[in-house]
Amino acid sequence: MTELRQELKEKIIEQLNLEEFTVADIADDDALFGDGLGLDSIDALELIVMMDKDYGIQLTDPKEGKEIFKSIAVLADYITKHRSK
Amino acid sequence: MKKVYINSAVTISAQDTFESDRFLKSVKKLSGKTIVARYPNYKDYIATANLRRMAEGVKMGVTAASKALKDAKITQPDAIITGTGMGCIDDTEKFLNAIISNDEQFLTPTAFIQSTHNTVGAQIALGLQCKAYNNTYSHAALSFEWALMDAQLRLQQEEAENVLVGGYEELGKEIINYRRMMEDADGFGIQVPYSEGASFFVVSSEKTEHSVELIDMEAHSTLSTTSIQDSLKQFLAKNNVDISQIDVFVSGRNGDVFDSYYDLTAELFENITQLQYKHLSGEFYTASAFGLWTAYSMLSRQEIPEAMIFKGEIKFDNHIILIYNQFKGRDHSFILLKR
């Protein structure tokens, strides 16, 4: 789980071009959207594609995404339970 | 019909041109196949949160536009008009490569959204919250000229008072190398590096202290070597300007075989100071906007940079400048400025 959290932080920084952040700057429970990392709706689309491409998880319900993308910890937990690759 | 004045000009180029006040006093000799622009500190002009999704062309365009508006003391232009030949080629390459590598699946939105040619115009408008006329022209080496002509017509017809107009180009990473390879195949190609940059201007119907008048401009998709001199003469005659009145002739020489067009036009200006600029800016579809920046700066500052001299000598007291550009024997443009 720790490895997956680290991997997700690296992917998010790289794919969302969060040049100001390092892995150490993102705590497992930090909010990804809003006051935390400040991600927006375009980032959400990037994350949905990443989930499908890298972990074989297809999110179809936007409300579901809102909960899953709450923090790195929640996201890692969801991926662990639902991943097909 | 209202007159058209250029009230500010800003360029980001391969030279130190953005914030330096030394107007091409210490130039960098350009060499190699491609050369990137000298990027300013974008964070002074664009919020960090917005910067992260922007490719270099967008950053250069938004930054140059922002400074051009500031220099002209304009907060809300009546129109934003941009020109670009290749558009946001960096993001275009990214999403096209993603299509291939992901077997036409898993396309992410950012590169696609940012890849359109009008991204720069849109980002400028978003930054200003400007809902005015916004248009982008993409017509190879006449992209900037059509943008400028749109601005000219809007001002002349009193549809606008202040127009932000500019040209931008970014190198990208891949396609430019194929273009360079094609260029170098026969030894007769372009002899300056391919480059990039963004040049923005505020053009207005009101004259200010630093104004340079855009007397007129004309663009031709095609002109033959046998008709180029007559076309130029007709353009000058239409504007009641005699060849002897022109103080400086600026041409877009890039060292390829089509410089013959510049040689032919130069025959009309034997006793006039002749300048060139693409050895300083590099070649790209909107390099002529850099040419316009040099001409504006020369007239407003009454200085001719030695680095631009092709033939003749540095003169003072210059009033009329003619700029002529073409690319590969096509996309010819004449721009006539006065101060």
Interface residues (C-beta under 8 A of the other chain):
Chain A: Q15 L16 N17 L18 E19 E20 G38 I42 L45 E46 V49 M50 D52 K53
Chain B: T48 A49 L51 R52 R53 N102 Q105 F106 L107 T108 P109 T110 I113
